[in-house]
Amino acid sequence: MFVIRPAILDDLPTLLKLAKMVHFINLPADKDLLAAKVGRSRRSFAGDVEDIRDREFMFVLEDGESREVVGTCTILCCVSWDGRPHIYLKTGKRSFYSEDLQLGQTHVTLELGTDTSGPSEVGGLILAPGFRGRPERLGSLLSLIRFHFIGLHREMFAERILAEMMGPLTPDSGTLLWEYLGRRFINLSYKEADLFSSRSKEFLLSLWPKGEIFASLLPPEARALIGKVGEETEPAKRMLEKQGFKYHGHVDPFDGGPYLDVAIDEVPLVKATTTMRAVAGVPAGGGEAFVSFRGRGGFRAVRSAYGLDAGKLVLPAETLAAIGAPAEPMIGFTPLPESKSRTRKKKG
């Protein structure tokens, strides 16, 4: 059984390997930055971080048999405030028309924007390649367990939550959009700029030109990347859209990937999360759920079959053992909607 738990410093070598597979601000391929993130996460799980701006939760996905860490994901409780804005490119349109030519054109524009309203953010999700596409649906477990956790601890998060989607990258992990746009004003490679932005984003505000930039000045292959996601990111985007996330024309300045957002209280999995008394038994008729327990071993969560009996949650004994729960514990519980694929199999 695969278990979600908090990241610890012993996970650092594996986290660094995972971080080198991607280029996420929330999962920097830098040992010191990762160690600092794990430290903040450990303090956050322990309840020792009062300032929402310093609070973040870093999870790992562990194979319960081998104890191998095969993935990770993060929730940041607050990503912007006065003096440290969230920075994005706002897409717009400008239309022009010539009476003499009886001809007009509409151009896409890009303009640097900032937000200091303090939304939360989900990010830093990566699953080791060998564990993708498995019947356990480990990618969805990593992505969606965060909303189970938010539902259990709603008071620790903002009113709105963001998700940054990775734009399409070249085979050498670069992006044509940065080469043809960002690098014209900031003479750093995509990797250099992306990594430095995890420490500070002041250089974007200082060096990026003010006002609108017409995307029509870019080569078509770079212009086509605005607001698009890479092929590997498309499943994660669809999962978030099912939870109510929407695109409002804001894109990442580095790779052009879209920012999605939603009001946290409107996320279906957050609304469905509660706590229930659980007993060991053979579940019948309930379907699947995210279940978790927070005890001496810290937060531990799994996807499991469940049943209901006399107002109690019936879980397999191996599920309760995997999350370290004692006899008849109070369990975090999020019932999951039945997937279309499983419905089709049953009908077949």
N, C-alpha and C positions, 0 to 999 in steps of 0.2 A: 504494500500500500504506500502511496506517495503522500507525504505530510508537508504542510506549510508551517514554518516556524520562523522566529526572528533570526536575522543574520547575527553571527558572532565572529570574533576576530579570527578564530580557527578557520573560518570560511574564506579568509582573505585571498589565499592563492587561487582558489577556484573562481572567486568573484573577479579577480584580475584577468583570468583566462576568458571568462565570459565577456567582460568589458571590452577586450581586444577584438571581439567579433563584431562589435557595433561601434557607433559614435554617438552615444547619448550623453547629454549634459548631466542627466541624473544618474548615469553610471559611467563615470570617467575612468579611462584606462590609466590610472595613476595610483600607485600603491598608497601614497600618503593621503590623497583625497578620499580614496575608498575607505581607508582606516578611520578617517575623521567622520565619514558618513555612518559607518558601522557604530562608532562610538556614540554619535548623536541618537541613532536608532535605539541602541541599548538603553540609554538614559530615558528616551521617550517611552519605551515599553515599561520601564521601571516607574514611570510617573514622576521623574525628577526634572522635567523640563516644563516650566510654567509659561514661558513666552512662546506663543504660537509660531512666531517667526523662526524659532530654533528647533521646532518639533518635526521630526520625520520618522517614518516607519519603513524599515527595509526588511523584506521577507525573503526567504529562500525556499526552494522546493527540494525536498530530500527523499530519496528512495529509502523507504522504511527498512528494507532488507539489507542493502549494501551500505547504507548511511552516506551514499554519494550525493552531493549537491549538484543538481542538474539544471537549475534555473533560479531566477531572482526577479523581484519587482519591488516598487517603492510607492509610498504615498507621502507627499510633502504637504504639511498642514497649511502653509502660507508661502506663496512664491513672490509676493511683491508688497511693497509699502513705500511710504514717502522716503525718497533718497535711494531706493533700490527698486526701480520699476520693472515690470514685465515688459519686454520689448518685442515687437512684432512688425511685420509689414502688412499694412492695410491695402487690400486690393479695391480698386474702384474703376469707374468707366468715365471717359470723356468723349462726347460726340461732337463732330464738326460737320458743317454742311456749306457747300458753295452754291449760291443761286445761279451764277453764271454757268458753272459746269453741270448743274443739276445732279450733283454727286456729293455723297457724304461718307464719313467713316467714323467708326467707334473704336477707341483705343482703351486697352487695359492700363491702368496706372498703379504704381506702387508708392506707398509713402510710409516712412517710419512712424510707428505709433507707440505709445506707452500706456501702461495700466498700473495704478497703485492701489487698486481696490482690495487686494489681498486674497485672491482665490486660492483654494487648495489645488493640488495637481497629482494625477497619477502618471507614473512614468517608470523608466529604468527597467522595462520588462525584456528579458531575454531567456530563451529556453535553448539548451544545448541541442545542436542539430540532430543528434542521434535519438532524441526523445520527442521529436516533432511527428505529428501524424499518427500517433499511437492511439489505440482504442480508449485509453484512460482520459483522453482529451486534456492533456496536461497544460496546453497553452491557455485554454479557457479557464482551467483551475487557477493558474497564476494570475490571469487578468481579472477575473471576477471575484476572487476571494477578497480583494481589497474593498469591495462594496459591502461584503459581509462584515468586515472589520469596522468600516465606517458606520454601518447601521448599529453596531454594538456600542460605539463610542461617538455618537453623533455630535456631542458637545465639543469635541476636540477639533472640529473641522469648520471651514468657512461655509458661507451660504452657496457658493458656486464652486465648481471644480473643472479644471482644464485637463486636456490630454494633448500632448504634442505628438503628431504622427510623422514618422520618418519619411522624407521625400526620397525619390529614386536616386540611387547612387551609381557611379560608374564602377567597372570591375576592380579598379584600384582604390575603391572607397572614397572617391571624390564626388564632386557634383558640378555639372556645367553651369548651373545657375550662379553659384558662388564665383566660379572662374570668370564669367562674363559680366557679373554685376558687382557683388561684394568686393572682389579683389581689385576692382578698378578704384576703389576708395580706401581699402584697408589692405595693405600689402602683406598679407599672411595667407598661407595655404588654408584650405577648408579645415583640415585636421588641426592646424595650429590655432585658428580662430575659434573653432568649436571648443577645444580644450581650454583655451584661455578664458572663454566666456563662463566657464564653471567657477572661475575665481572672481571675475569682474566683467561687467558689460559696459563699463564707462566708455571704452574705446568705440563702441557702436554709436553712442550718443554724440561723441566728440567728432568722429570722422565721417559719419554717414551724412550725405547732403540733406539739407532741409527742403521740404516741398515734394511735389510729385515727380516720379520718374516714369516715362512712358515705356511700357514693356515692349512696344513695337520696335524699339531701338535694339532689342536683344535678338540674337539669332533664333530662328524658330525652334531649334532643339532645346535651347535654354528656356525660352518662353513657355514651352509645352510642359515644363516641370512645375509651374506655379500652381499650388493647391493640390498637387497630385501626391500619391504615396507609392512607395516601392511595392513590388509584387509580394514580398514576404510580410509587409505591413498590412495588406488588405484584409486578412482575416481578423486582425486585432481591431481595425477600423470598423468592420461590420459588427463585431461584438459590442463595441462602445455605442454604436448607433442604435442597437437594440435596447440599450439602457438610456436612451434619450439624448445622447450627445449629438450636437449639431455643429456644422461649419458655418461661420459668419463672415467669411472673407478675410480672416487673419491667417497669415502664413509665417513660417520661421524664416528669419533673414538669411540663414546659412544654406539651407537646402530646399526651401520653398514648400516644405510639407505643411499641411493644414493644422491649425489649432482647432480642436473641438471643445465645446463646453456645455454644461447643463447645470441647472439648479439641483443641488444634492438631494433635496427633499422630494424631487421628482424622479429619482432613479428607482426603477422597480425593485431591484435587489435590496436597496437600502430600506425601502418601505416595507419589504417582506420580512426583514430580519427582526427576530425577537429572541427571548430566552425561554427555555422550557426544562422541566425536570425530566431526566432520561433514565431509562432502565435497560438492562441487557436482555435481549431476546431475539426472536426471529421476526424481522419486520415484514409486514404484509400490506400491500395496497397503497403505500404512501408515495412511492416514487423515489427520487433522489433529492439530496439536500447538502448544503455546506453545513458542517457541524464543527464546533470548536470548544475548547476548554482552556481556561487560563488558571493554571495552578503553579506549584513550585517550579515546574519545568518550563514555565513561561507559556506564551500563547501557542497553541497547536491546533491545526485545522485540517480537515480532510473532506472529500466528497464521498458520501455514503448513501446506501439505501436506508430508508427509515419507514417506520409505521407509527400509528397513533393508537393508544389504548387507554381508555379512562382518563383522558386529559394528559397523558404522559407520552413522551417520545420513546419509541422502541428502536434501539440501535443494536447492530451486531456486537458481540463481545469484542471482536478484533478492532472495531471502530473505536470503542471506548478505550481499549488498551493503547491504540495508536496515538490518541490525543491525551493520554495520561490522566484520564478521569477516574475518580474513585466511585464507589457504589452510589447510585442514584444522585448524580451531580446535576447542577444547573448548567445547561449546555446552550451555547450560542447556536441559533438555528435559522437557516434560510432555505425554505423549500424552493426547488428549481423547476421552472417550467419544462414540460416534456419536449424534447427536441423532435423536429420533424423527421429526422432520420430514424429515431427509435420508434416513432409512431408508424412509419411506413413498414418497418420490419415486423411490428406486431400485427399489422393488417395483412401482411404477406403470409 
